[in-house]
Amino acid sequence: MSALHRTGSTPAVPAPPASGASQEEIRRQNLGALLRHVHVHGPTSRAELTARLGLNRSTIGALAADLAAAGLVTEGAPVTTRRGRPSLVVTPRSNRVYAQALSIEPDKLRAARIGLGGRVLDLRDTPRPAGTSAVDAVDTLTALAHEMDRDVAADSIRVGIAVAVTDTTRDRDGRVRIGGPDEKLRSAIGAAFGDGRTGPTVLAGDLADIAALAEHVRGVAADVDDLIYLHGSSGVSAGIIIEGRLVVGHGGRSGKVGHMVVNPDGLPCECGSRGCWQTEIGEAALLRHAGRDPGTPDGVCEVLRAAADGEPAATAAVERVADWLGFGVANLVNVVNPDAVVFGGSLREVYLAGADVVRQRLDELALPASREHVQLLPAALGPDAALIGAAELAFAHLLADPLHIGTAA
């Protein structure tokens, strides 16, 4: 069982071979580059792969044939009316090769089977009972995954399992506790999905980190190598990608930006500090400022709708939270100097409702060299981002060494 340490997307173009690399190492690298390209970009002709990967036609043909023989891709003629011999199209075998993606969220447990190429083949969820620890949730997740397995063809290949874990959980009394992936959780998942011998490759990581990976590979930041992804739910956390690689810190516990103190005279935070950023921009803060009960179901959506309709209290609440959101973003931009800040979870809707306020605060506080180029972007993948990112994490072993899928499964 592995933790999420540092990972990222592999360049589409093969990197120059290391000095002294063997022919087999170069071949494996090229196989990975080709498979990653069709995994991320979908069906691609041999001619286009030749141009994109910078390899000659015969090499592309041989690589595609090897991947097809391994059952990872298919090759077929395109639908075209052009004259001449058409270039074969290489397509990932989504129905046969898949990853098991799981997510443990504050109020929900989700499981998905996601095929090579990013296609969601099956998705199931169930409420997470209040007071249920992440370890306690493993049995329920296992049952969801096993339900999906009944519909899987006998020749299918599961390349790995990855779980995204929110860094907060809610007690039975409604209080929010800081949590996240730990060794107990990893061991429980490994035992649940193991076969008594080696079991599958299982990875676990913070939900914001994994959602950041999803937006970087398949979402709004697909062409951005330096970004901060902010996720809002019961708390606030961040996934940080630098030079195309996810940075998670010691023990995978970086990105706890919700506990960055921004208002020393502010409210107490469940972490024991006072005036943390999430006490000013979290869901509870928005509901409090709007005069709503923090326990109101769909309360955030209700406040945002009321603000859009011009209700004064809701409008003022959105503006206040957006102002503090911009305050914290300015500080993060000064520290990290990213090309983009992506807003996910409930922060996506708050940002969209108060984008002008966020940008104004950023312009006031961030250094010109950092703010002038930064893009502020709403996340594109919605609630499925964590599952999509978990699948990408699980596929990483396969994409690094496509013909050794037995070591990744």
Buried (B, 14 or more C-beta within 10 A) or exposed (E): BBBBBEBBBBEBEBEEEEEEEEEEEBBBBBBBBBBBBBBBBBBBBBBBBBEBBEBEEEBBBBBBBBBBEBBBBBBEEEEEEEEEEBBBBBBBBBBBBBBBBBBBBBBBBBBBBBBBBBBBBBBBBBEBEBBBBBBBBBEBBBBBBEEBEEEBEEEBBBBBBBBBBBBBBBEEEEEBBBBBBBEEBBBBBBBBBEEEEEBBBBBBBBBBBBBBBBBBBBBBBEEBBBBBBBBBBBBBBBBBBBEBBBBBEEEBBBBBBBBBBBBEEBEEBBBEBBBBBBBBBBBBBBBBBBEBEEEEEEBBEBBBBBBEEEBEBBBBBBBBBBBBBBBBBBBBBBEBBBBBBBBBBBBBBBBEBBBEBBBBBBEEBBEEEBBEEBEBBBBBBEBBBBBBBBBBBBBBBBBBBBBEBEEBB
